[in-house]
């Protein structure tokens, strides 16, 4: 795990304090991710007290929002940033009266998970833009193999991660309108979707990819960005168009951020 990337996330946690912007400045995208995870878990019809672990939980904001909406399940959050986990633990204490069950947060590394939970003990594992912070495909796929080991037979790995295909389609569309390319950030390594699917099919008996954020990205990173360019303004993540765009149904393939639903 890169020390520079860990330092970056510790700094983000300290700068954001209790704000929901610690892991992304786009708070409406974060709400869309929370809603997507919540609905995906609801469709599983899990028994009460099923174990759900959020790997790379950051400051716990999303984990706690999902836990509040699904009070019969048992949630744990893991992150390698000590500052993020400290914020998550404070959030959990503040929300204790609103949660069906206590939510535990602990420091842990996505590349060294097997000592944190017994093999075959988890019903659901989540990652939300987590594995893109690993510095090589080998590290990413090794982490995925560890997640697979932790799941029960029939357990689900729900992964919201970034893929190069959506990033390329988004930038092609932006270029057609005279907009600059959105680069991949220095601390991120996006998955190649064809390679990802091939590897997942060797591990999981069912694999599905959902373009849940495509319409949101098209509205905010294409239409709204062009509108701002025409007016000579900088885009603002809190602009009303984001509030509208988050309500759009999934359509197209204009976003790098996709949901993978993987069944062991």
C-alpha positions as MATLAB code, in Angstrom:
seq = 'XXXXXXXXXXXXXXXXXXXXXXXXXXXXXXXXXXXXXXXXXXXXXXXXXXXXXXXXXXXXXXXXXXXXXXXXXXXXXXXXXXXXXXXXXXXXXXXXXXXXXXXXXXXXXXXXXXXXXXXXXXXXXXXXXXXXXXXXXXXXXXXXXXXXXXXXXXXXXXXXXXXXXXXXXXXXXXXXXXXXXXXXXXXXXXXXXXXXXXXXXXXXXXXXXXXXXXXXXXXXXXXXXXXXXXXXXXXXXXXXXXXXXXXXXXXXXXXXXXXXXXXX';
ca = [
       0.000    0.000    0.000;
       1.429    3.363   -1.028;
       2.467    5.589    1.880;
       1.845    8.689   -0.260;
      -1.738    7.630   -0.967;
      -2.350    6.837    2.695;
      -0.972   10.255    3.668;
      -3.296   11.848    1.111;
      -6.372   10.224    2.676;
      -5.279   11.046    6.214;
      -4.936   14.678    5.127;
      -8.376   14.592    3.448;
      -9.894   13.282    6.680;
      -8.349   16.062    8.749;
      -9.353   18.772    6.261;
     -12.942   17.554    5.907;
     -13.448   17.060    9.662;
     -17.106   16.021    9.991;
     -18.070   17.069    6.449;
     -19.343   14.367    4.042;
     -16.761   15.553    1.472;
     -13.841   13.538    2.877;
     -13.891   10.926    0.100;
     -15.427   13.019   -2.713;
     -16.331   16.671   -3.185;
     -19.448   15.573   -5.091;
     -21.896   14.979   -2.249;
     -24.737   14.123   -4.632;
     -22.660   11.376   -6.235;
     -22.031   10.046   -2.741;
     -25.773    9.955   -2.057;
     -26.295    8.116   -5.354;
     -23.701    5.533   -4.302;
     -25.356    5.125   -0.893;
     -28.758    4.638   -2.509;
     -27.343    2.173   -5.032;
     -25.709    0.042   -2.339;
     -28.804    0.171   -0.124;
     -31.125   -0.955   -2.908;
     -28.723   -3.704   -4.019;
     -28.525   -5.089   -0.475;
     -32.303   -4.868   -0.014;
     -32.790   -7.020   -3.118;
     -30.732   -9.791   -1.483;
     -33.384  -10.348    1.238;
     -30.715  -11.168    3.810;
     -31.611  -12.705    7.187;
     -31.475  -10.472   10.255;
     -27.983   -9.976   11.701;
     -26.250  -10.773    8.404;
     -22.655   -9.505    8.343;
     -21.871   -6.637    5.951;
     -18.315   -5.267    5.789;
     -17.412   -2.014    4.016;
     -13.749   -2.234    3.001;
     -12.239    1.193    2.420;
     -15.048    2.827    4.381;
     -13.269    6.173    4.693;
     -14.873    8.429    7.283;
     -17.837    6.064    7.713;
     -20.379    8.493    6.291;
     -21.699    6.111    3.640;
     -21.416    3.037    5.871;
     -23.527    4.654    8.573;
     -26.108    5.971    6.117;
     -26.573    2.464    4.714;
     -26.650    0.941    8.213;
     -29.327    3.418    9.291;
     -31.477    2.426    6.299;
     -30.912   -1.311    6.896;
     -31.132   -1.564   10.698;
     -31.465   -5.364   10.916;
     -28.020   -6.022    9.442;
     -24.650   -5.974   11.216;
     -22.169   -3.516    9.674;
     -18.412   -3.154   10.079;
     -16.210   -0.571    8.370;
     -12.504   -1.022    7.629;
     -10.020    1.567    6.355;
      -6.243    1.908    6.435;
      -6.391    5.647    7.182;
      -6.274    6.098   10.940;
      -7.667    9.630   10.607;
     -10.636    8.383    8.572;
     -11.409    5.668   11.133;
     -11.208    8.173   14.002;
     -13.831   10.310   12.236;
     -15.958    7.228   11.530;
     -15.911    6.208   15.186;
     -17.019    9.690   16.252;
     -19.831    9.592   13.691;
     -20.954    6.176   14.934;
     -21.059    7.405   18.527;
     -23.094   10.464   17.522;
     -25.559    8.300   15.543;
     -25.853    5.478   18.090;
     -29.477    6.272   18.895;
     -30.473    6.116   15.209;
     -28.857    2.767   14.383;
     -30.544   -0.601   14.746;
     -27.255   -2.231   15.748;
     -23.862   -0.810   16.739;
     -21.553   -0.222   13.774;
     -17.909   -1.083   14.379;
     -15.008    0.669   12.664;
     -11.457   -0.639   12.653;
      -8.144    0.127   10.979;
      -7.269   -2.439    8.325;
      -5.584   -2.754    4.951;
      -7.439   -3.968    1.845;
      -4.282   -5.875    0.890;
      -4.110   -7.749    4.224;
      -7.686   -8.633    5.150;
      -7.496  -12.320    5.932;
      -6.509  -11.766    9.563;
      -9.363   -9.326   10.216;
     -12.272  -11.730    9.656;
     -12.559  -15.532    9.582;
     -12.661  -17.109    6.136;
     -16.193  -17.721    4.896;
     -17.790  -15.527    7.588;
     -19.261  -12.573    5.671;
     -22.590  -12.283    3.864;
     -21.765   -9.102    1.932;
     -18.577   -7.161    1.260;
     -18.668   -3.617   -0.127;
     -15.954   -1.503   -1.712;
     -16.690    2.051   -2.823;
     -13.915    3.566   -4.947;
     -11.477    1.707   -2.712;
      -9.425   -0.671   -4.839;
      -8.656    2.058   -7.379;
      -6.280    3.411   -4.715;
      -4.010    0.372   -5.030;
      -0.974    0.961   -7.181;
      -0.943   -2.096   -9.462;
      -3.431   -4.508  -11.067;
      -1.689   -7.328   -9.182;
      -2.448   -5.670   -5.834;
      -6.034   -4.963   -6.887;
      -6.785   -8.533   -7.929;
      -4.998   -9.983   -4.911;
      -7.274   -7.869   -2.692;
     -10.311   -9.164   -4.597;
      -9.159  -12.754   -4.031;
      -8.912  -12.022   -0.309;
     -12.434  -10.567   -0.309;
     -13.670  -13.715   -2.053;
     -12.101  -15.868    0.681;
     -13.935  -13.933    3.405;
     -17.383  -14.426    1.844;
     -19.698  -17.272    2.729;
     -20.763  -19.571   -0.126;
     -23.475  -17.589   -1.897;
     -22.175  -14.334   -0.405;
     -22.040  -11.158   -2.465;
     -19.274   -8.727   -3.226;
     -20.803   -5.376   -4.249;
     -18.110   -3.190   -5.774;
     -18.501    0.432   -6.816;
     -15.223    1.029   -8.629;
     -13.928    3.018  -11.617;
     -13.379    1.612  -15.104;
     -11.374    2.988  -18.023;
     -14.135    2.320  -20.582;
     -16.567    4.743  -18.944;
     -13.851    7.354  -18.482;
     -12.937    7.141  -22.170;
     -16.567    7.416  -23.316;
     -17.129   10.399  -21.032;
     -14.070   12.188  -22.392;
     -15.004   11.440  -26.018;
     -18.381   13.049  -25.386;
     -16.822   16.052  -23.641;
     -14.378   16.500  -26.529;
     -17.281   16.613  -29.005;
     -18.508   19.702  -27.124;
     -15.090   21.313  -26.874;
     -14.592   20.410  -23.206;
     -11.266   19.413  -21.685;
     -10.520   15.811  -20.821;
     -11.088   14.791  -17.204;
      -7.838   13.086  -16.145;
      -7.510   10.124  -13.815;
      -6.191   11.423  -10.499;
      -2.615   10.646   -9.516;
      -3.618    8.282   -6.714;
      -6.088    6.218   -8.769;
      -5.696    3.190  -11.029;
      -8.905    2.397  -12.905;
      -9.862   -1.151  -13.871;
      -9.960   -2.319  -17.480;
     -13.473   -3.728  -17.755;
     -12.657   -6.613  -20.106;
      -9.824   -7.811  -17.872;
     -11.926   -7.283  -14.739;
     -14.832   -9.333  -16.090;
     -12.565  -12.159  -17.215;
     -10.917  -12.409  -13.801;
     -14.184  -12.106  -11.880;
     -15.707  -14.966  -13.876;
     -12.930  -17.254  -12.655;
     -13.817  -16.444   -9.020;
     -17.557  -15.800   -8.933;
     -20.419  -17.862  -10.317;
     -22.482  -14.766  -11.198;
     -21.090  -11.441  -12.443;
     -23.119   -8.342  -13.336;
     -22.034   -4.764  -14.136;
     -24.506   -1.882  -13.661;
     -23.941    1.603  -15.150;
     -25.829    3.227  -12.283;
     -24.165    6.668  -12.480;
     -24.029    7.191  -16.256;
     -26.998    9.564  -16.551;
     -25.735   11.534  -13.553;
     -22.308   11.934  -15.141;
     -23.769   12.917  -18.513;
     -25.908   15.622  -16.897;
     -23.197   16.990  -14.609;
     -19.890   16.371  -16.416;
     -21.139   17.029  -19.959;
     -24.285   19.219  -20.075;
     -23.610   21.250  -16.931;
     -19.884   21.534  -17.694;
     -20.673   22.934  -21.156;
     -23.185   25.342  -19.616;
     -20.492   26.592  -17.219;
     -17.992   26.966  -20.059;
     -20.458   29.059  -22.058;
     -21.044   31.325  -19.053;
     -17.378   31.538  -18.051;
     -18.076   29.934  -14.662;
     -16.432   27.153  -12.671;
     -18.612   24.065  -12.063;
     -20.044   23.824   -8.547;
     -20.843   20.395   -7.083;
     -23.663   21.971   -5.056;
     -25.438   23.427   -8.097;
     -29.118   22.492   -8.449;
     -28.448   20.411  -11.564;
     -26.691   17.844   -9.375;
     -29.811   17.573   -7.218;
     -31.878   16.933  -10.348;
     -29.365   14.631  -12.036;
     -29.155   12.290   -9.060;
     -32.833   11.423   -9.646;
     -32.284   10.248  -13.237;
     -32.646    6.522  -13.991;
     -29.581    4.605  -15.248;
     -28.936    5.018  -18.976;
     -25.939    5.057  -21.294;
     -22.272    4.401  -20.540;
     -20.867    7.852  -19.738;
     -19.471    7.247  -16.261;
     -16.302    5.535  -15.057;
     -18.080    4.584  -11.822;
     -19.990    1.312  -12.074;
     -21.468   -1.265   -9.711;
     -20.266   -4.856   -9.954;
     -22.556   -7.446   -8.340;
     -20.538  -10.618   -7.740;
     -21.980  -13.820   -6.254;
     -19.654  -16.446   -4.769;
];
